[in-house]
Amino acid sequence: MLNAFAILLGFQLVGESLHRIFSLWVPGPVIGMFLLASFLLRKPSALSEPLVSTTHVLLQCLGLLFVPAGVGVIGNLNLIGREWIPILVGLVGSTFLSLFVTAYVMHRMPSRVAVAAPILSDGKEVQGNQS
């Protein structure tokens, strides 16, 4: 489990370093997550059992990570009340944009999904249309 945390934190460190060195507008952890996903798509065999089990534990505790965001929302209710129209437009627009980008990527990369799907499903064979 410690090796898996080291891998996850290593990719986050690389992402944060790239963010600071090149003054990128994308947050460092997001860059690290993208690099980790790219690495695992190129080399699915690197998805070892400790990494899978560690990420399952982290995903089970994911709800706790939303507590600070909830406190921030409650602390800024006056600002949200004044600026609700731009917030609503941003939320709806980003939701549709992420749906369209996800659909486009999934449509363009069927062979990579077919390779990674059995690994990501805890050993259960995934049934689906692989066109």
Secondary structure, 3 states (H helix, E strand, C coil): CHHHHHHHHHHHHHHHHHHHHHCCCCCHHHHHHHHHHHHHHHCHHHCCHHHHHHHHHHHHCHHHHHHHHHHHHHHCHHHHHHCHHHHHHHHHHHHHHHHHHHHHHHHHCHHHHHHHHHHHCCCCCCCCCCC
